[in-house]
Amino acid sequence: MRREEIEQRIQIGLAGWGDHDDIYPRGTKSGDKLKIYSSRFPIVELDSSFYAIPSPDRMVKWIEQSPETFGFIVKAYQGMTGHTRGNIPFSDPKTMFQVFRESAEELLRAGKLRAVLFQYPPWFGCEWKHVDILRRTREWMDGLPIALEFRHQSWFQGETRDKTLQFMRDEGWIHSICDEPQVGEGSVPMVLEPTSEDCTIVRFHGRNASGWQSSGQPNWREVRYLYRYNAQELSEWKRNIIKLLESTKTCWIIFNNNSGGDAADNALQLMEALGMDLPEMPGPPPYQLSLFED
């Protein structure tokens, strides 16, 4: 595949823009980071929306701070995916979805919404009641591009695997493919199957098996995503991505292994492996460009 085609069909970015100090000049203010980030990467996963739904005005501000061609993958609010434990600050589920829609539609109108990512929790197994929830979600999010990521392996076990993928195709879900530790039913296998002809998401969570099972422990969020992909692992993913592009027009790739400052470095390594132009960064790259061979 030629470089021009790769540049058109693959977009690589990070989860969030605030936690990657190596990509900013020293002393960069928080309010200036998106403008700098979006000059260096073409896409970002907006993960703060998982914790609180951004106001439409805040979305407009982010639209104005980023280039016209920049894209956002917006993570669905935790109350919409069943993560929230305790009170949800909305009178009913439909109101919650509507408030989220009003915010996401600002990005849609600006041509910057790539997808709304619904990542469901480890206790969201393959059951009829959960299938009904997915159908209702599709209905309430009609008109918006939506992506689906599971955290319970029952969706991809045995014959259920093909049924899940077909369900996603029939219902219009973009597949968010995971690279994550394989540590029991609370993780999903790497299923290299697009469900949309237009686009596929790949999210790199790292392979820290012990950290993946650290929920409830102090600083568990930092431990879970503490992992640096090595050259061989990224070279394997180069081949996987090229294979995915045989069945989908575009791949959006997000590095979520943020804890140790590895996400940005790994993103640049993968870009280099794919022969993509690298963005200018403050200071020399901390990785060895000659690690990769075709």
C-alpha positions as CSV (number, residue, x, y, z in Angstrom):
1,M,0.0,0.0,0.0
2,R,1.4,3.4,-1.0
3,R,2.2,6.1,1.6
4,E,-0.5,8.4,0.1
5,E,-3.2,5.8,0.6
6,I,-2.0,4.9,4.1
7,E,-2.1,8.6,5.1
8,Q,-5.7,8.8,3.8
9,R,-7.0,5.7,5.3
10,I,-5.3,5.4,8.7
11,Q,-5.5,8.0,11.5
12,I,-3.6,7.5,14.7
13,G,-4.2,9.4,17.9
14,L,-4.3,9.3,21.7
15,A,-6.9,9.0,24.5
16,G,-7.3,12.5,25.7
17,W,-4.9,15.4,25.0
18,G,-4.1,16.5,28.6
19,D,-1.9,13.7,29.9
20,H,0.9,13.5,27.3
21,D,3.5,15.9,28.5
22,D,6.2,14.8,26.0
23,I,4.3,16.2,23.0
24,Y,4.1,19.8,24.4
25,P,6.7,22.4,24.9
26,R,7.6,22.8,28.6
27,G,5.2,25.2,30.4
28,T,2.3,24.7,28.0
29,K,-1.0,25.8,29.6
30,S,-3.8,23.4,29.8
31,G,-6.1,25.5,27.7
32,D,-3.5,25.5,24.8
33,K,-3.0,21.8,24.6
34,L,-5.8,20.9,22.2
35,K,-4.6,23.4,19.7
36,I,-1.1,21.9,19.8
37,Y,-2.2,18.3,20.0
38,S,-4.5,18.7,17.0
39,S,-1.7,20.2,14.9
40,R,0.2,16.9,15.5
41,F,-2.4,14.2,15.5
42,P,-5.5,14.0,13.3
43,I,-7.8,12.4,15.8
44,V,-8.4,12.1,19.5
45,E,-10.5,10.1,21.9
46,L,-12.5,12.5,24.1
47,D,-12.5,10.5,27.3
48,S,-13.6,13.2,29.7
49,S,-17.1,12.8,28.4
50,F,-17.2,9.4,30.2
51,Y,-17.1,11.2,33.6
52,A,-19.4,14.2,32.7
53,I,-21.3,15.2,29.6
54,P,-19.6,18.3,28.1
55,S,-21.9,21.3,27.5
56,P,-22.6,22.2,23.9
57,D,-20.7,25.4,24.5
58,R,-17.6,23.5,25.5
59,M,-17.9,21.3,22.4
60,V,-18.0,24.5,20.3
61,K,-14.8,25.8,22.0
62,W,-13.0,22.5,21.2
63,I,-14.3,22.7,17.6
64,E,-12.8,26.2,17.3
65,Q,-9.4,25.1,18.8
66,S,-8.9,22.3,16.3
67,P,-8.3,22.2,12.5
68,E,-11.2,21.7,10.1
69,T,-10.1,18.1,9.3
70,F,-9.6,17.1,12.9
71,G,-11.8,14.3,14.4
72,F,-13.2,13.3,17.8
73,I,-14.1,9.9,19.0
74,V,-16.4,10.8,21.9
75,K,-16.6,8.3,24.8
76,A,-20.2,7.8,25.9
77,Y,-21.1,9.0,29.4
78,Q,-20.7,6.3,32.1
79,G,-24.4,6.4,33.0
80,M,-25.2,5.5,29.4
81,T,-23.2,2.3,29.6
82,G,-24.1,1.1,33.1
83,H,-20.8,2.0,34.7
84,T,-22.2,4.5,37.2
85,R,-22.7,3.2,40.7
86,G,-25.0,5.5,42.7
87,N,-27.0,8.5,41.6
88,I,-27.1,9.6,38.0
89,P,-27.9,13.4,37.7
90,F,-30.7,12.9,35.2
91,S,-34.4,12.3,35.8
92,D,-34.6,9.3,33.4
93,P,-32.3,7.4,30.9
94,K,-33.9,9.0,27.8
95,T,-33.2,12.5,29.2
96,M,-29.6,11.5,29.8
97,F,-29.2,10.3,26.2
98,Q,-30.8,13.5,24.9
99,V,-28.5,15.7,26.8
100,F,-25.5,13.8,25.5
101,R,-26.9,14.0,21.9
102,E,-27.2,17.7,22.1
103,S,-23.6,18.0,23.0
104,A,-22.3,15.4,20.4
105,E,-24.4,17.0,17.6
106,E,-22.2,20.1,17.8
107,L,-19.3,18.0,16.6
108,L,-21.5,16.3,14.0
109,R,-22.6,19.7,12.5
110,A,-19.0,20.8,12.4
111,G,-18.0,17.5,10.6
112,K,-15.7,16.5,13.4
113,L,-17.6,13.7,15.1
114,R,-16.0,10.4,14.0
115,A,-18.0,8.2,16.4
116,V,-19.6,7.9,19.8
117,L,-17.8,5.0,21.6
118,F,-19.9,2.8,23.9
119,Q,-17.6,0.8,26.0
120,Y,-19.6,-1.5,28.2
121,P,-18.3,-2.8,31.6
122,P,-17.0,-6.3,32.4
123,W,-20.4,-7.3,33.9
124,F,-22.2,-6.5,30.6
125,G,-22.3,-10.1,29.4
126,C,-24.0,-11.7,26.3
127,E,-27.6,-11.8,27.6
128,W,-31.0,-11.0,26.0
129,K,-31.6,-8.0,28.3
130,H,-28.3,-6.5,27.2
131,V,-29.1,-7.1,23.6
132,D,-32.3,-5.1,24.2
133,I,-30.2,-2.3,25.8
134,L,-28.0,-2.2,22.7
135,R,-31.0,-1.9,20.4
136,R,-32.5,0.8,22.6
137,T,-29.2,2.7,22.5
138,R,-29.1,2.4,18.7
139,E,-32.6,3.9,18.6
140,W,-31.8,6.8,20.9
141,M,-28.6,7.6,19.1
142,D,-30.1,7.4,15.6
143,G,-28.3,9.6,13.2
144,L,-25.0,9.5,15.0
145,P,-22.1,7.2,14.2
146,I,-21.7,4.8,17.1
147,A,-19.0,2.3,18.0
148,L,-19.2,-0.7,20.3
149,E,-16.6,-2.2,22.6
150,F,-17.2,-5.1,25.0
151,R,-15.4,-6.0,28.1
152,H,-16.9,-9.5,28.6
153,Q,-15.6,-12.3,26.5
154,S,-19.0,-14.1,26.3
155,W,-19.8,-11.9,23.3
156,F,-17.0,-13.6,21.3
157,Q,-17.0,-17.2,22.6
158,G,-17.7,-20.1,20.2
159,E,-20.6,-19.6,17.8
160,T,-21.6,-16.4,19.6
161,R,-18.7,-14.6,18.0
162,D,-20.2,-14.6,14.5
163,K,-23.7,-13.8,15.8
164,T,-22.3,-10.8,17.7
165,L,-20.5,-9.5,14.6
166,Q,-23.6,-10.0,12.5
167,F,-25.7,-8.2,15.0
168,M,-23.3,-5.3,15.0
169,R,-23.5,-5.1,11.2
170,D,-27.3,-5.3,11.1
171,E,-27.7,-2.7,13.8
172,G,-25.1,-0.3,12.4
173,W,-22.4,-0.5,15.1
174,I,-18.7,0.3,14.3
175,H,-16.5,-2.4,15.8
176,S,-14.0,-1.1,18.4
177,I,-11.3,-3.7,18.3
178,C,-9.3,-4.1,21.5
179,D,-5.7,-4.9,22.2
180,E,-5.8,-5.8,25.9
181,P,-4.6,-8.5,28.4
182,Q,-6.3,-11.9,28.2
183,V,-7.1,-12.5,31.8
184,G,-10.5,-14.2,32.0
185,E,-14.1,-13.3,31.2
186,G,-13.5,-9.6,32.0
187,S,-11.5,-9.1,28.8
188,V,-12.2,-9.8,25.2
189,P,-10.1,-11.4,22.5
190,M,-8.6,-9.5,19.6
191,V,-11.3,-10.0,17.0
192,L,-9.9,-8.6,13.7
193,E,-13.3,-8.3,12.0
194,P,-14.7,-4.9,10.8
195,T,-18.5,-4.5,11.1
196,S,-18.6,-1.3,9.0
197,E,-17.4,-0.9,5.4
198,D,-16.6,2.7,6.2
199,C,-14.6,2.6,9.4
200,T,-13.1,0.5,12.2
201,I,-11.6,1.6,15.5
202,V,-8.6,-0.1,17.2
203,R,-7.9,0.8,20.8
204,F,-4.6,-0.1,22.5
205,H,-5.1,-0.6,26.2
206,G,-1.7,-2.3,26.9
207,R,-1.0,-5.9,28.0
208,N,-0.5,-5.5,31.7
209,A,-2.2,-8.6,32.9
210,S,-1.7,-8.1,36.6
211,G,-2.7,-4.4,36.4
212,W,-5.8,-5.3,34.4
213,Q,-7.1,-7.1,37.5
214,S,-6.2,-4.4,40.0
215,S,-9.7,-2.8,40.2
216,G,-10.3,-1.5,43.7
217,Q,-6.7,-1.2,44.6
218,P,-5.0,2.2,45.2
219,N,-4.1,3.9,41.9
220,W,-5.6,1.0,39.9
221,R,-6.4,3.2,36.9
222,E,-2.7,4.1,36.6
223,V,-1.6,0.5,37.0
224,R,-4.1,-0.9,34.6
225,Y,-2.8,1.0,31.6
226,L,0.9,0.9,32.5
227,Y,2.4,-0.8,29.4
228,R,4.8,0.0,26.6
229,Y,4.4,-1.9,23.3
230,N,7.6,-3.2,21.9
231,A,8.8,-3.2,18.3
232,Q,7.6,-6.7,17.5
233,E,4.1,-6.1,18.9
234,L,3.7,-3.0,16.8
235,S,5.1,-4.6,13.7
236,E,2.5,-7.3,14.1
237,W,-0.2,-4.6,14.4
238,K,1.1,-3.1,11.2
239,R,0.2,-6.3,9.4
240,N,-3.2,-6.5,11.2
241,I,-4.1,-2.9,10.2
242,I,-3.3,-3.5,6.5
243,K,-5.4,-6.6,6.7
244,L,-8.3,-4.7,8.2
245,L,-8.2,-2.2,5.4
246,E,-9.2,-5.0,3.0
247,S,-12.7,-4.9,4.5
248,T,-13.0,-1.3,5.8
249,K,-12.2,2.1,4.3
250,T,-10.7,3.8,7.3
251,C,-9.0,2.7,10.5
252,W,-9.0,5.0,13.5
253,I,-6.3,4.0,16.0
254,I,-6.2,5.2,19.6
255,F,-3.4,4.5,22.1
256,N,-4.9,4.4,25.7
257,N,-1.7,3.1,27.4
258,N,-1.3,6.5,29.1
259,S,-0.1,5.7,32.6
260,G,3.6,5.7,32.0
261,G,3.7,8.2,29.2
262,D,4.0,5.5,26.6
263,A,0.9,6.3,24.5
264,A,2.4,9.1,22.4
265,D,5.7,7.3,21.9
266,N,3.9,4.1,20.7
267,A,1.7,6.1,18.4
268,L,4.7,7.6,16.7
269,Q,6.4,4.3,16.5
270,L,3.4,2.8,14.7
271,M,3.2,5.8,12.4
272,E,6.8,5.3,11.5
273,A,6.3,1.5,10.9
274,L,3.5,2.3,8.5
275,G,5.6,4.8,6.6
276,M,3.5,7.8,7.6
277,D,4.8,11.3,8.0
278,L,5.7,12.0,11.6
279,P,4.6,15.2,13.3
280,E,7.2,17.6,14.7
281,M,7.7,17.2,18.4
282,P,9.6,19.2,21.0
283,G,12.9,17.6,21.4
284,P,14.3,14.4,19.8
285,P,12.1,11.3,19.5
286,P,12.7,8.9,22.5
287,Y,12.4,5.8,20.2
288,Q,14.6,4.2,17.6
289,L,13.2,4.7,14.1
290,S,15.3,1.9,12.6
291,L,13.6,-0.8,14.7
292,F,11.1,-1.5,12.0
293,E,11.5,-3.2,8.6
294,D,8.9,-4.0,6.0
